[in-house]
Amino acid sequence: MGKAMLNRNGRIPAVDELGLGRRIRSARTSRSLSLGQVAAATGLTKSLLSQVERGIASPSLTSLRKVAYALQVPISHLLSTENAVGAVLRRSHRKEIRWPALGVTYEFVSPDDRTNLQLVLMRLEPGGRNCEEPTGSSTGDECALVLAGTVEVVVGDSRHRLEEGDSITLDRAAPHQYINVGAGLATLVAAMNPSSM
């Protein structure tokens, strides 16, 4: 299983091993975007973006989401270490990304090459959350089903408490966040259209 481990600060260590900077630069140049344009779209500095592309700095989860959104690619595309071929993705080949600082693990159930739909298994430790603060990731829809545990979903100014078997559908452009408010591990499966993870 492909894995991306993050350090305590929620940043990606060993950036060169993951090829993150190279993928960001490739996505940026293939869209004929300058560092300045990406900086303006994300609110990040050109200096930081340049360091990330050169593999000497690593972004936070929030920064990586902003970069992926600006480049109109899924986060999984930027972190991809292998591509599944065809429509079948074996469990042993799923990519897993852990953000220890946030207490969240993503397991990608759909292949990286599917850009219209993405299915993600999300595991939240007690108190864990999927992002530092409610964030709108892109246009499109998202539907999440709680498989186990108790999850509070923040969407704009609203808060929704979901138990096992409950689901929520939301506009992905609206700032949103999933928080495990239970005592045990919470597991959700989320479908996103189009893909952005």
Residue pairs with C-beta under 8 A, 6 or more apart in sequence:
1 92
1 93
1 94
1 95
1 96
2 80
2 81
2 82
2 93
2 94
2 95
2 96
3 95
3 96
3 97
3 98
4 12
4 18
4 79
4 81
4 95
4 96
4 97
4 98
5 12
5 13
5 98
5 100
6 12
6 13
6 61
6 97
6 98
6 99
6 100
6 101
7 13
7 100
7 101
8 100
8 101
9 60
9 101
10 60
10 61
10 99
10 100
10 101
10 102
10 132
11 58
11 59
11 60
12 18
12 20
12 58
12 59
12 64
12 79
13 58
15 21
15 52
15 55
15 56
15 57
15 58
16 55
18 79
18 81
19 81
20 52
20 55
20 58
20 78
20 79
21 52
21 53
21 54
21 55
22 53
22 55
23 77
23 78
23 79
23 80
24 49
24 52
24 53
24 67
24 71
24 78
25 53
27 71
27 73
27 77
27 78
28 35
28 38
28 53
28 71
31 71
31 72
33 70
33 71
35 46
35 49
35 50
35 53
36 46
38 44
38 49
38 67
38 70
38 71
39 45
39 46
39 49
41 66
41 69
41 70
42 49
42 63
42 66
42 67
42 69
42 70
43 66
44 59
44 63
44 66
44 67
48 57
48 59
48 63
49 67
51 57
52 58
52 59
52 67
59 67
60 132
61 99
61 102
61 131
61 132
62 131
62 132
62 133
62 135
64 75
64 78
65 75
65 131
65 135
65 137
67 78
68 74
68 75
68 77
68 78
68 196
69 137
69 138
69 196
71 78
72 138
74 112
74 115
74 118
74 195
74 196
74 197
75 196
75 197
76 95
76 97
76 108
76 112
76 118
76 195
76 197
77 112
79 95
79 97
80 95
80 112
81 95
82 93
82 95
83 111
83 112
83 113
84 93
84 111
84 112
84 113
85 111
86 111
87 111
89 109
89 110
89 111
94 107
94 108
94 109
95 107
95 108
95 112
96 105
96 106
96 107
96 108
97 105
97 106
97 108
98 104
98 105
98 106
99 105
99 106
102 128
102 129
102 130
102 131
102 132
103 124
103 125
103 126
103 127
103 128
103 129
103 180
104 122
104 123
104 124
104 125
104 128
104 129
104 130
105 122
105 123
106 120
106 121
106 122
106 197
107 120
107 121
107 122
107 123
108 118
108 119
108 120
108 121
108 197
109 119
109 120
109 121
109 189
110 117
110 118
110 119
110 120
110 195
114 195
115 194
115 195
116 193
116 194
116 195
117 191
117 192
117 193
117 194
117 195
118 191
118 192
118 193
118 194
118 195
118 196
118 197
119 189
119 190
119 191
119 192
120 189
120 190
120 191
120 192
120 197
121 187
121 188
121 189
122 130
122 144
122 178
122 187
122 188
122 189
122 190
123 185
123 186
123 187
124 130
124 149
124 151
124 178
124 179
124 180
124 185
124 186
124 187
124 188
125 180
125 185
126 180
126 182
126 183
126 184
126 185
127 179
127 180
128 179
128 180
128 186
129 177
129 178
129 179
129 180
130 177
130 178
131 177
133 175
133 177
134 154
134 155
134 156
134 175
134 176
134 177
135 175
135 176
135 177
136 172
136 173
136 174
136 175
136 176
137 172
137 173
137 196
138 172
138 173
138 194
138 196
139 171
139 172
139 173
140 171
140 172
140 173
140 192
140 193
140 194
140 196
141 169
141 170
141 171
141 172
141 192
141 193
142 169
142 170
142 171
142 172
142 176
142 190
142 191
142 192
142 193
143 167
143 168
143 169
143 170
143 190
143 191
144 153
144 162
144 167
144 168
144 178
144 188
144 189
144 190
144 191
145 165
145 166
145 167
145 188
145 189
145 190
146 162
146 163
146 164
146 165
146 166
146 167
146 186
146 187
146 188
147 164
147 187
147 188
147 189
148 164
148 184
148 185
148 186
148 187
149 164
149 180
149 182
149 184
149 185
149 186
149 187
150 161
150 162
150 163
150 164
150 180
150 181
150 182
150 186
151 161
151 162
151 178
151 179
151 180
151 181
151 182
151 186
151 188
152 159
152 160
152 161
152 162
152 178
152 179
152 181
153 159
153 160
153 162
153 168
153 170
153 176
153 177
153 178
153 179
154 175
154 176
154 177
154 179
155 168
155 170
155 174
155 175
155 176
156 174
156 175
156 176
160 168
161 181
162 168
170 176
172 192
172 196
178 188
180 186
